[in-house]
Amino acid sequence: TCPALIISAEQDTVVCSDSHSRLAERLPNCVGMERIPGAFHAPYAGLKHEQRHFYGALDRFFARTAS
């Protein structure tokens, strides 16, 4: 019953972005998937544009799912 968001780093070499897509399709209550262009495995710790995209995705997710 808990909403989920998949955040995928486009250049992730640890977890394939196709795996993120498959998880998003199968995960109950997944509200979507955000792919961060050019980002590697840890976009929250990456370059400033990667961090802005990551935290922006979280902000949008919380705004949609807060009740």
C-alpha positions as CSV (number, residue, x, y, z in Angstrom):
1,T,0.0,0.0,0.0
2,C,3.0,2.3,0.2
3,P,3.7,4.3,-3.0
4,A,7.1,3.8,-4.5
5,L,9.3,5.7,-7.0
6,I,12.2,4.2,-8.9
7,I,15.1,6.6,-9.6
8,S,17.4,5.3,-12.3
9,A,20.8,6.7,-13.2
10,E,21.2,6.6,-17.0
11,Q,24.9,5.6,-16.8
12,D,24.7,3.2,-13.9
13,T,27.2,0.4,-14.2
14,V,26.1,-1.3,-11.0
15,V,22.4,-1.9,-11.8
16,C,21.2,-1.9,-15.4
17,S,18.6,0.7,-16.2
18,D,16.5,-2.0,-17.9
19,S,16.3,-3.7,-14.5
20,H,14.9,-0.4,-13.1
21,S,12.2,-0.4,-15.8
22,R,11.2,-4.0,-15.2
23,L,11.0,-3.3,-11.4
24,A,8.9,-0.2,-12.0
25,E,6.4,-2.2,-14.1
26,R,6.2,-5.0,-11.5
27,L,6.3,-3.1,-8.2
28,P,2.9,-2.7,-6.7
29,N,2.0,0.9,-6.1
30,C,4.9,2.2,-8.2
31,V,4.0,5.8,-9.1
32,G,6.7,6.0,-11.7
33,M,10.3,6.0,-12.7
34,E,12.6,9.0,-13.0
35,R,15.7,8.5,-15.2
36,I,18.5,10.9,-14.5
37,P,20.4,11.7,-17.7
38,G,24.2,11.2,-17.6
39,A,24.2,10.2,-14.0
40,F,26.1,7.3,-12.5
41,H,25.1,4.9,-9.7
42,A,24.7,7.5,-6.9
43,P,23.1,10.6,-8.5
44,Y,22.3,12.1,-5.1
45,A,26.1,12.4,-4.6
46,G,26.9,13.3,-8.2
47,L,27.3,16.6,-10.0
48,K,25.0,19.5,-9.2
49,H,22.7,18.9,-12.1
50,E,22.4,15.2,-11.1
51,Q,21.6,16.2,-7.5
52,R,19.0,18.8,-8.6
53,H,17.3,16.2,-10.8
54,F,17.4,13.5,-8.0
55,Y,16.0,15.8,-5.3
56,G,13.5,17.3,-7.7
57,A,12.2,13.8,-8.4
58,L,11.8,13.2,-4.6
59,D,10.0,16.6,-4.2
60,R,7.5,15.7,-6.9
61,F,7.0,12.2,-5.6
62,F,6.3,13.5,-2.0
63,A,4.0,16.2,-3.4
64,R,2.0,13.6,-5.3
65,T,1.8,11.0,-2.5
66,A,1.6,13.1,0.7
67,S,-1.8,12.8,2.4
